[in-house]
Amino acid sequence: MVHRKKDIPPVQAAGQRRPLGPESAVLCRANDYVAGTVIPLHHHPDRHQLVYAASGVLVVQAGAGRWVVPSTRAIWMPAGVGHKVSCIGAVRMRSLYIQPGAIKDAATRAATVSITPLLAELIGAAAKVVHPYAAHSRDGHLMQLILDELQALPVLPLHVPQAADPRLRQISDYWEAAPDDASTVQDWAMRLGVDAKTIQRLCARELGMTFGQWRQQVRLVRALERLAHGDKVIDVALSQGYASPSAFTAMFKKRFGQLPSQFFL
């Protein structure tokens, strides 16, 4: 595991800033990381960030949970949200830093998003822009087009929310060690000494989903991480509690619109 402390220093106090250079509306930085690189917990108090994985896979942990960012996708990170980034395999990362006032009604929560071919090309071009640039120059128009494209990025279901309630945390901790666990909500109710309806209410209130949806989401995100490591579909399917590779493939295609073998191409 490689820690890149020189790239992003650990935040020691609220409001500590990572130097971002000129006060342009949009900045783009390109970094290539070796497998196993970990960018420690940090935040950007005065800029939104779009972290784009041009190649490779990122796992991002923030206060609200855990996201997987596959190749050619990105994660939107609102200004001020602390996050830690881990690289699965070698990663070509391209980051946009956006002044909050540059985008109207910008998302206030982190989310994995799909990157259009146009935006991917724009990000590649933005990485070569020399700062500062004039607003009405070619570079200025390029950056404005990026801002326009950022307004309509489709959100992908690649997030596992983190529960605050200790009873739900006990379930999620168990799934971390045994993702193939097939215990029902009634089974967990007996173990925790509560009514099954209590667990369902907690899931709806804290996670915005049912118990079954939560378990399925955990399995799918964990499966993505293993697929990114190069594990075989049959091994991934069985490790996550699916009865067969075909059952896993059907669920995967239903959620992501692609077969597992196509997702990282």
NORFENPE-V500275 format. One line per field, one symbol per residue. ss: DSSP state (2 for helix, 1 for strand, 0 for the rest). A space follows every 50 residues. Layout:
BEGIN
ss: ???
END
This chain:
BEGIN
ss: 01100000000000000000000001111111100011111100001111 11111111111100111110001111100000111111111111111112 22000000001111002222222222000000000002222222222222 00001000111000022222222222200000002222222200022222 22222220002222222222222222220000222222200000222222 222222000222200
END
